[in-house]
Each structure stands twice: as structure tokens, then as C-alpha cells.
Amino acid sequence: MKLTEYRINNKKFPGKYVFALVSDLHGNEPSEVIKMLENMKPDFILAPGDIFEPLDGTKNDINEAGFELLSACSRIAPTFFSAGNHEVGGIRSWSPKWRGMVKKKSYDAESMKKLADTGVCFLDDEFTLSHGIAFAGLCSGLINEGGVPKLDFLSDFCSCDAPKILLCHHPEYYKKYLRDMDIDLIVSGHAHGGQWRFFGRGVFAPGQGIFPKYTSGVHDNKLVISRGLKKGGTIPRIFNAPEVVKIIISPD
């Protein structure tokens, strides 16, 4: 696990802010991540999805790691969470069988109670104002008709006068839907850094295919992509360490 730091200049922010970005835990043991966050002491923590497996009650044992992480996050700093494809049941999104699949999003009551008890702010296709900043969460649209996310609420979000931060699990949504919107910071995960990285470039990402563009780093001074927290899996990571991301935003 490594700590990656990025700096962004944006005059809409009245001062210096430190954000921690954590994504794609997928049931891994979170103690190392928690320790890194405690040492960082961020102003806010952003968790744009795949912290959990499906939140429909079928993976409660695996999801305990995610509840442990988010509970720790909320003790460290105000924390905002949005749903990725795994939380809504869109697992194995790299498989052709998911193309055009329509499935009802289902969160069971026990999972929602545990999530509320963590103290995080769950943003499910909605936004909120906190500490003078507008935070929004765009839920994965993978299981929707045509795989399209629900974008309607973003018009009201973009009309806010406050600095605007969007949690959006899928970085491939950026070019198609979000790049031209009045949003100051967009944070994503999902791509796992391209899984294998050679010469600074990822090899494959769901929704982007071979040699994808959006797998890591800062793009257009507004999109920040985490390589994720998951250490292992069916396909091993190569030259691609899991990471906690530190984002420092200041007006100059």
C-alpha cells in the first residue's frame, strides 16, 4: 500500500484543503488504510464506491471490512460515500453479460442501518452542502437501462455557488457525461489502475477496454482517479501498488 499525493489549484476554494481518496476495498482488511488516514489527518475523506460488495444482504460477512473502514474514516474526518457497481449488484462488469443488463438496485435494511451507524454521509444520486462545500455522489449506472447513470440531479448541483466535489465511481463517465460540467473536483476509482501497468499506463479497465486513458492520476486539473485499495484477486496486480490518495487543493 502506498500514499500518492496530488496538488490542484482552484480559486473557488477559499483556502487549503486536504482530501483523502479511498476506493475499491472489496472486502480487504482495512487496518493499514486506517493507519495511513490517521497519520494524514485529512479535512475530508471521499469514498467513491466498491468499498463493499452488494449491499442487498447477500455479502454481509465480506462487507464487515467496509463498515470497519468507514467507521474509522468518520472518526478521522467528515466522510462522504457513493455507490459503485459492486454495491448495486453490478459485479464482474468486465464481462460481456453485463452489457445492457437491467437490474433493480436493492439495499437491505440491515446494511443501511450499519452504513448509517458508521457516521458517513451516503450520497446516492444526490448532493449536500457541508462546511461551505457542495458534495455529490453519482451512483453507478451499470445496472440501469443502457448502463446510463441518473444525471438529472446534477443540474441543481452544478448551480450551487459553493465549490463542488463529485464522487463518481466510474472514470469513464468523465469524458461522456461530466467533463464540461461546472464541477471543481471529481473523484473516481473502478479501474484498479488498469490492473497491470507498463511504462506508466494501465492495460485494461472495465468500460474502457484495452490501454484505457482514465486509470490513475489527475486529468484536466479536476478528475482524480484512485488505483484502489484491493491488494489481490483472480487477476494479480503487476507494477501497480494499491494506494491511498492525498489531494491538496488550494486557490494558488
N, C-alpha and C positions, 0 to 999 in steps of 0.2 A: 504494500500500500504506500502510495506517495502523495505528497502535498504539491499541488500545482497552483501557482499564483498568476492571476491576470490583473492588469490595471486598465481601467476605462475612464476616459474623460467625458463628462456630460454636464453641461452648465445648468441643466434643470435640477440637479441635486444641489442643495444649499451648502453642503459640506462633505466631508469624507465619511464614507460608509464602508463597512466590511461585511460581505455576504459569504456564507459558506454554502456550497452547492453539493448535495448528496443525492445520488440517483442509482437505481438498479442494484439494490441489495440482494434481491431474490433469495431471501432466507438465509444468507450467510451470517456467521457470527459477527456481531457488531462492536465488540469491545475495543478493537483497535481504532475504528472510526470514531467512537465516542471519545476516546482519549485525545485524538487529534483535534476534535472540535473543542474540547475543554481547554486545550493549550492555545488554540486560535483565538478564543473569546470573540466570536463574530457579533455584529449588531443584529443580524437576522440570519436564519437558516432556511434554505429553499430546497424542497424535495419534490422534483417533478416526475414522480412515478416509478413504478416497478420496485418500490420498497417492499411490496407484498406480492404474493401470488393471488389468485382470485379471492375477492372479499365476499364470497357468497356462502361461506361456511364450510366449504369442502377442503380447505387447506389450513385449518386453524392451527395445527401443530407447527407447520412451516412458518406461518405468519407471526409466531411469537417473537422471532428475531426482529421483525419490522416494528412491532409495538414497543419492544425494548429500545430500539434506536430512536424512535420518535419521542418516546417519553423522556429519554436523556436529552434530546435536542431541545425540547420545550423548557427543560430546566436551565439550559445554557443560554438560550436567546429565543425571542419570538420566532415561531416556525410555521411555515406555510407549505402545504402538501397538496398535490393534484394527482389524479389517477392516470396511470399508464395503461398500456394494453393488457398487462397481466392482471391488474386489479379488476378490470372489467370482464375478464374471461377470454381475451384475445391472445391466448398463448400460442407459441410456435408461429409467430407472424411471418416468418421467412418462408413458410410452406405455401405452395400454390392453393391449397384447400381453403385458405383464409381469404382469398381474393373474392370480393363481392359477398362474403358471408354476412348475414344479418342475424343478430343475437340480442336478446333482451339483457340490458345491464341490470345486474342483481347484486345488491349489497344486503347481507343478512343483518338482523338486529344486533346479534352478539358482537359481530365485527365492528359495527358502527358505534356500539357502546364502548368497546375497547379503544377505538380510534378517538372518540371524544375524551375518554379518560386520559389519553396521552397529553392533552392540552394543546395540540397543534390546531391550526386553522385549516380545515379541509375545504378547498375551493374546487367545486365540481361544476364547471361551466358557469362561473360566476366570479365576481370581484368584490373586494372590500377595501376600505381606507383604514390605514393603521400607521401611526407615527408620521403622518404627513405624506405617506406614500400609498399609491394605489397598487394592490396586489391582485392578480387574477390567475385562475387556473383553467386551462383548456384541456378538457378530458380527451383521452384517446378516442378517435372516431373509428377505430378498426372494425368494430362490430356493427357499425351503423350502415344504413343503405348506401352502397357505393363506397364505403370506407371513409365518408366525409365527416369531419368533426362539426360540432354545433357552434357556429361562429356568430350567431345573432347578437349575443350579449356583448361582443367586442366593440360594437359601435358606441354603446354607452360608456364602456371602459375607456375607449380612446378619447372620449370627450372630456375626461377629467383634467383639471388643471394641474394636479399633482404629478410628480414623477411616476412613471408607470412601469411595473415589472410583471411579466407574464411567465408563468410556469407552463411549459408545453413539452410533454414527454417526447414527441416526435420531431426531430430536427428537420425532417423532410417537409414538414408543414411550412417551414420558413419561406422558402422560395415561392411556393404555390399560393399561400394564403396571407402571410404575415409581413413580408419584407417591407412593403410600402405603407404599413400601418404606423400610426403615431404611437409607438411603444419604445420606451427607452432601454429596456433590458429584457431579453428573452432567454430563459434557461431551459436546456433540454438534456436528455440522456439517450436511452434506447439503442444507440448504435454500438455500444460497448467498444468504442474506439476503432471499429472496423474489425475487431476480434484478433486478426493478425495485422501487424504494422511493419511495413518495409519502406525505408527511405522517407519516413515521416508521414506515410499515407496508409490508411486502412484498406483492407482487402474487400470486405463485404459488410453491408448493413441492410437490415430489413427495410423495405420501402424505397431503397436507393440502389440496391444491386451491387455489381462489381465495381471496385475502386470508387466508392462514393465520396462526395465532396464534404458532406457535413457529418463528421465523426468525432471531432475534437477541436479544442481551441476557441478563438474569438473570430467572429465574422462580422464585417461591416460595423465594428465598434459597438455592436448591440446584441448579437447572438453568441451565447457561451454554451458550449457542449461539454458535458462530462463524459469521460470514458467509463464511468460506472464503478461500483464497489464490488461486484461479484468476482471472486478470485478464480473459481474453476468452472466446470461444466462439461457437457458432452464434447464440445469443441474447445480445446485449450486456447488460452491467450498466448500470443507469441510477440515478444518485444512490445508489450502493451500492458504495463502495470495498472492495476486498479487505482483509482485516485479519489481523493477529496479535493475539491476545487475551492480556492480562496479568490474572491472577486473584490477588488478595491475600486470603488467609484468615487471620483471627486470632480469638482467643477473645473479644475485646471491641472 
